[in-house]
């Protein structure tokens, strides 16, 4: 079987999809190959469209009209080869995903968890293979949290909240003046002069 793939001229590969291409100049999907449409309640129960129903339930994706894939028989064979034991393309994709999930973490390194708001040290990062298939790797990370607790998990790195450094503590601002000192402090000079004049005026005249 000839597995040569020739997308339409000007088409580009769809991100995060295998064997799919789309038109980057498409006004509907802008080359993503996917369009989203809003689902309302009347779409689910078969009622006619109600213009006053303005609150959507959710959005779901559909293939854009410009999305292009090879014929079904070619796709079937490509998928069969991709999921075969030890397929190098699947191995590359899997290791790329693992590298992205681990992020900058390395054994011995110290990092900040934005979710738990605590620092931890990476003890080890271990790998295994499902059914001894080199194209089906898995990973897990063992960490020691501040306080001594150890856990093993496979939580991916989140660059939006995790960090290689603990965030600097925010300055709480000036400390409040204790109540016992709040009224014992000497009054400003202007206030003292005013009270002196008032005391002079209020003295009984002879």
N, C-alpha and C positions, 0 to 999 in steps of 0.2 A: 504493500500500500504506500502510495506517495503521500508523505506527511508534510510536504512543502506548504507553508502558509504565506499567502500574499494578500495582505490587507488592502483595502481601497486606497488609492493615492491620497496623500495628505493626512491620513488617519494616524493616530498615536495610541500606544498601548494604554489601556485603562488601569489606573493605579490600583494596587492591591487586588488584582484579578488576573487569572491565567487565561491566555488565549482569547482575549477580548480587546477590541479596539473601538475607538469612537472619534468623531469629528471634533477637533479642538475649536473649530469656528461655530459649532452648533450653539444657537441662542438659548436652547432649552437646558442643556446639561453642561455646556462649556467644556466639553471633552471628557467629562467624568463617566459618561455612558449611563448615568442614573438620573431619573427625575423623581421628585417627591410630590405626592398629592395628598391633600387633606381629607380625612375620613370624618364624616358627621354621623350622627345617630340615624338619620334617615337612610344612609347608605347601608346600614346593617339590617334594618327591619323592613326595607322595601317600600317605605313611604315616599311620596313625591317630595321634591325639593321645597323646603320652607325657607323663604328669604330672611325670616326672623331668627332662624337657627344659626347663630353666629359663633357659638362656642364649639370648636372642633374637639373630637375625641383623641385623635392621634394622626400622625403622618406615616405613610408607608412608601417604600421605594418601588419603582417600576423601571424596566429597561427603556432607555430612550430609543426613539426611532432610528437614530444614527448609529446605535451600537451594532457592531459587527463581530461575528464569531465564525469559525470554520464550520463546515458541514458536520452533521451529527455523527457520522461514521468516523470522521477524523477526530472529533472531540473524544469519542469513546475510546479510541486507540491511544490517544495522548494521555487520557486519564488512567488507562490501564497501565501504561508504562510509568507514569509519574508515581503511582502508588505501589509499584513493584518493589520487592525487597532491595534495599541498598541503592535506590535511584539517586544519582548525584545531584540532580536539580532539587529534589525534595530535601535532601540532606543540606544543601546550601540554604534553602529557604528556612529550614528548621533552625540551623545555627545562627542565621541572621536574626530570627525572632528571639532566640535565647540571648544573644548579645544585646539586643535592644531592651529586653526585660531586665537583665542584670545591670545595665547601665554602667556607671563609673565604679561600682563597688568591686573591691578586691580584698582577698584575705588579709587581715591585719589592719585594714583601713577603718577609719571612724567616720560615721555619717549621722545625719539628722533625719528623723522620720517626721515629716510634716503631718501625717495623720495622727500618730500617737504623741507628738510633741515631746520627743525624748531622743537622746543620742544612743547610738549602739556601735559596737565593734564587730566586724565580720570575722567569724572564727574560721569558716571554711565554705567553699562552694563545690558541690559534688554533682556528678553527672551519671546518668544511666541510660540504657537503651531498651526500648520496648521490644520484646521478643528477639533481643540481640540484633535488631535491625539497625545498622549504622545510619540509616536515614530517618530514624525515629528517636532522636535524643530527648532526654528530659533533664531537668536541673532542680536543685534545691539549695537553699542558703541557710547556714546556721549562724546566728548572731547572739551576741551577749549584750543585753541592755544595761544601761546605767542602773545600778542596784543589784546586778549579779544574775538576773534571770536569763536563761538561755531558751531560745526557740528555734525551730527549723521550719521553714516555709518556702513558698515560691512566689511571694508577692513581687510584682514587677516594679521597677523604678519609675517614679512619677516625677519628672523634671519640673512640674509646675509647683510642687510643694516639698519634695525631698531635696536635700542639699549635702554637699561634702563638708560644710561647716555649720556649726550651730549659729543660728541668727543672734545678732547682738541684742541684749536685753534693752528694752525701752526704759528711758529714765522716767521714774514715776512723778517727777516734778518736786517742787520744794515741800519739805515736811511741814505739816500744820503746826502752828504755835500751840503749845500746851495751854490748857485753860488757866492753870495757876500762874502762868507768865503773861497771859494775854492782857490782864488789867494792871499788872504791876510795873509794866515798862514805863519809863518817863514819857510824859506827853511832849509833843513837838514844841519848839520854842515859841512859835506863834500862839499856840493854845495856852501856854503858860502865861504869856503877856496879857492875853485876853482875860484870863481868870484873875490876874493881878489887878487889872483895871476895874473889873467887876467888884472885887473885894474892896478896893478903895472907894468906889462910889457908894457901896452899901454900908460903909462905916458911918455910925451916927455922928452928926456934926454937933459941935459944942458952941 
